Amino acid sequence: MSERLEWPEGFERTPADDRESYPHGFRVSRSTAFDNILEELRKMDARNVQVKTAAPHTQAAPHRPYADRDPDDPGVVIYFEGDGQQFAVPCDRWNNLRDNAQAIAKYLNAKRALERYGVQTVESEFSTQALPSGDEDAVAASEPPHEILEVAPDAAADVVKAAARAKKKEHHPDRGGDREQFQRVVEAEGAMLDA
């Protein structure tokens, strides 16, 4: 029996029809993939780590779902704290828990590598994963939402949704796009549909 996976606000879901197995074949077991997430977070001195899926997790290793459980929703979300901020890293690009968990572990490793090589700090790289605090006001985008979506200021809802869908597909981080641009599209769509 599957539980409902709470997806963090501000992160788009991958349509179920777009999911497939990771094509390059992660060569790890599912339990190893989930263990790899914890190992990467340990190296980052992350605190209050939570690993969430739609499957029930074992009591002995609460970050791991039971091996014989394959929920309809293969998404994996990790929450953790670092340097006084809360972060979320979700992945549902792939059609199974193992591939999504290993993708998160690889993502965390890549972010740590940026710091090791002196390119930039993990904190700045993770700013796109930071969850907003409850008492902060949202910062308005400098570019008007209709310009981000390339639609008329008074475009109909179906036009806004279609434009946003195309832009999100173009900028989706799991497909090599820019997470910041993707987030701007999500916010622009929300602003236009709420207007």
N, C-alpha and C positions, 0 to 999 in steps of 0.2 A: 504494500500500500504506500502510495506517494504522499508526502506532505506538500504544502504549498511553500515554494521558495520566495521569500521576500526579496525583491530586486531593489537595489539602492536607487533613490531618486536621482534623476539627471543622467542615467545611463540607459541607452536604448537596448532593447532586446533584439536578438537576431531572429528573423522569421524562421519558423520551424522548417519550412521548405528549403531554406538556404543552408541548413546545417548538413554536414557530412563528416566522415571520419577524417582525422588529420592525415593529409595525403602522403606525408613523408614518414609516417609510421613511428610514433614515439615508441621506443623499445623499452618500456618499463611496465611493471604491473600497476594496477590501479592503486594498491596500497602504497607502493613506492612513489607514485605521482603525488599523493596527498602528503606523504612524509617529506617529499622534496619541498613542498610549500613551507612546512614548518622549519626545515633546515635553512632555507633562504631568509625567512623572517628572523630566525635566531641570530644569523649573521648580521642582521640589521638592528639587533637589540630592540625588536618590536615587542610591545607589551599588549596584554589583554587581547590576544589573538582569538578569533572565532572563525571557524570554517563552516560554511552553510551550504547545504544541498537540499533537494527535495526528498532525499532518501533518509531513513533513520540511520543514526551514527552509533558506533559501538561504544560501550561504556569504558572499555579498557583503553581505547584510543579515540577520544571524542572528535578528533579532526577527520577520522575516516568513516565513510559510510560502509555499511555491511557489504561484503563482497558479492552476495547474491541478490542485491537490490539494484534494479535498473529503473529509475523513475522516468515518467514521460518527459519531464523537464530535466535536461542534462546539465543545466547551469550550475556553476560553482561561484560562490562569493566569499571573499575573505575580508574580514574587518580587523583592524589593528590600530594601535596607538603608537606614535613616535613623535618625539620632540613637542609634546603637548597638543598634538593634533590627532584627529581621528581620520582614518583612511579606509576606503573600500576599493577592492580590486575584483570586479566581476568578469566572468567569461562564460559565454554560452554559444560561441562561434561553432563549436564542434558538436557532434550528435551523441557524445557519451561523456560520462563523468571523468574517466581517466584522461582523455585528451584535453578537456577543459582545465582539469587540475594541473596537468603537466604544462599546459600553455601558461598558466599563472606562474608556476615555478620558474619557467624560462623567462617570463617577463620580469619577475623580481630579480633574477640573476642578471639580466641585461641592465636593469636600472642600477644595481650595485656596481656593475662593471664601469658605468659612466663615472661613478665617483672614484673608483680605483684608478682609472686612467686620467683623472684630472679634467675631464671634459666639463662636467658640471656636478653639482651636488645632488644626492638622492632627494634631499628636501625639495629642491626646485623641480626636479623631474616628477616627484609625486604630488606636486601642487594640483595637477589635474585630477588626482584621485582623492583629494581631500574632501571630506564631507563638510558642508556648511554648518557653522554653529547655529544654534537656535536663536541667538540674539543678534546676529548680523543681518543687516538689510542687504538685499540683492543689489549688486552693482549693475547699472544699466549698460548695455552695449553701446559703444560709441557710434556704430553704424546702425541705421534704422533697420528693423527686422525685414521690411519688404525689400530692402536693397540686398541684404544677406541672401534672401531666397530668390532674388531677381524676379519679383512679381510686382504688380501694381499695389499701391498702398491700400486700396479698397478691394483687393482680390477676394473672390468667394472662397469659402472654407475648403471646397474640394480642390481648387487650384492651389491653395496654400499647402494642403496635405500632399498633393502630387509633386509639387516643387520640392518640398522638404524631403519626401521619400527619395527622390533622385539625388539630392545633395547629400543626404545621410549615407546613401549607398556609395557615392563618390568619395566621401571623406571618412568612411568607417575605419576606425583604428585596427580592427582585426583583418582588414584587407589592405593594410599598408597606408591608410589615410592618416591625416593629422587629427589627433584627439581634440585639440583646442578648436579647430575649425568645425569639427563634428559637433562639439558642445554648443558652439555659436548657432549652428543650424537648429539644434534641438530647442534652444532658448528662443530663437526667432520664430519658430513655428508656434511654440506655446504662447508667445506674446501676441501673435497675429490672431490665433484662434480664441484667445481670451478677450480680445478687444471688442 
